[in-house]
Amino acid sequence: MSAYAVGFARPDRWSGSQPNQQTYPWHAVEAHRSPAELDGEVELAVCGAIVQVWGTQKWERVGIGRTGCPECARITAVDQRLTRAS
């Protein structure tokens, strides 16, 4: 199993044609070194998004939440996405 860091798609880094907010701002970044070493770095997420790594977050936790990128979750095989209670 690969290790993944967590990246955040920062709206202030998007081009002018991109929306101001993103529904799924958290993404998985393949970690070839420890997440602490990647903290603050701009990297390419597994889904292709350009994100800034937040070394204090764990993809296994963030990836199943409502704000985790569904494509990153699928590629990394994170399952049991959280849903809203009815």
C-alpha atoms as one frame of an Amber mdcrd trajectory, in Angstrom:
protein
   0.000   0.000   0.000   1.266   3.465  -0.874   1.486   6.283   1.641  -0.482
   9.435   0.905  -0.165  12.964   2.195  -3.054  15.403   2.137  -3.137  18.354
  -0.225  -5.465  21.332  -0.198  -6.596  23.034  -3.404  -6.128  26.696  -2.518
  -8.560  29.051  -4.284  -5.970  31.842  -4.301  -3.721  29.663  -6.500  -6.360
  28.971  -9.168  -6.541  30.738 -12.504  -9.170  33.409 -13.078 -11.369  30.986
 -15.013 -11.748  28.626 -12.039 -14.591  28.980  -9.505 -13.867  30.703  -6.176
 -14.827  27.658  -4.140 -14.410  23.946  -4.680 -16.738  21.294  -3.294 -13.884
  18.845  -2.670 -10.810  20.874  -1.630  -8.861  17.962  -0.015  -6.813  15.657
  -2.256  -4.407  12.721  -1.921  -0.747  13.257  -2.786   1.501  10.238  -3.228
   4.148  10.615  -0.527   7.621   9.577  -1.683   8.960  11.063   1.557   7.320
  11.699   4.914   4.278  14.017   4.967   6.168  16.263   7.423   8.891  16.799
   4.793   6.238  17.630   2.182   4.384  20.074   4.461   3.794  23.352   2.624
   5.051  22.044  -0.735   2.979  22.448  -3.900   2.448  18.994  -5.422   0.331
  17.153  -7.965  -2.542  15.159  -6.425  -3.303  11.636  -7.641  -6.359  13.001
  -9.509  -4.236  15.636 -11.294  -5.147  18.680  -9.167  -2.375  21.048  -8.105
  -2.481  21.306  -4.307  -0.479  22.476  -1.313   0.419  19.671   1.106  -0.788
  19.932   4.700   1.493  17.521   6.545  -0.601  17.456   9.716  -3.599  15.834
   7.970  -4.003  12.084   7.321  -5.506  11.046   3.967  -7.051   7.906   5.494
  -9.193  10.224   7.636  -9.772  13.194   5.306 -10.429  11.019   2.240 -13.620
   9.525   3.652 -15.080  12.900   4.620 -17.519  15.024   2.658 -14.771  17.385
   1.466 -12.320  14.706   0.274 -11.945  14.418  -3.512 -14.023  11.428  -4.717
 -11.574  10.715  -7.559  -8.606  10.653  -5.159 -10.603   8.371  -2.825 -11.371
   6.006  -5.715  -7.758   5.908  -6.947  -6.359   5.350  -3.442  -9.128   2.868
  -2.540 -10.307   4.856   0.483 -13.851   3.679   1.164 -16.762   4.259   3.536
 -17.358   7.881   2.523 -19.394   9.752   5.107 -22.922  10.776   4.158 -25.391
  13.182   5.695 -27.754  11.751   8.288 -31.382  11.775   7.176
